[in-house]
């Protein structure tokens, strides 16, 4: 009896985790807009990571317009995550790490693209680097203020 209860519990947890992992970008965007400010950095980076996977897939399939829209979302939601992290003073480091990894992946994607398709990706990488710079300044400015 106890073994059956444990098995049912594990199945329920696995199903719930699978549903959360498969949440759509549209669903995440809706949650982002209504989320508490302290939850927005994580949601913003989740949306950006999901759109990064989508952009990679779309570029691989030759759907350049859809890929560019996904790249725009990567930048937009990374910036929103940065703004929320700075506003709440939480998750600054996590957002910076996620944005750095996304910028690296976008650089890798850019190298596989035709010359005409590279400029929007390069611009996105530059904007992500600006996001990182802002986050790093915010993280280390805090240390300087405390030492004074």
Secondary structure as GFF3:
##gff-version 3
##sequence-region A 1 148
A	DSSP	alpha_helix	2	21	.	.	.	ID=ss1
A	DSSP	alpha_helix	25	34	.	.	.	ID=ss2
A	DSSP	alpha_helix	37	61	.	.	.	ID=ss3
A	DSSP	alpha_helix	64	88	.	.	.	ID=ss4
A	DSSP	alpha_helix	92	111	.	.	.	ID=ss5
A	DSSP	alpha_helix	115	147	.	.	.	ID=ss6
###
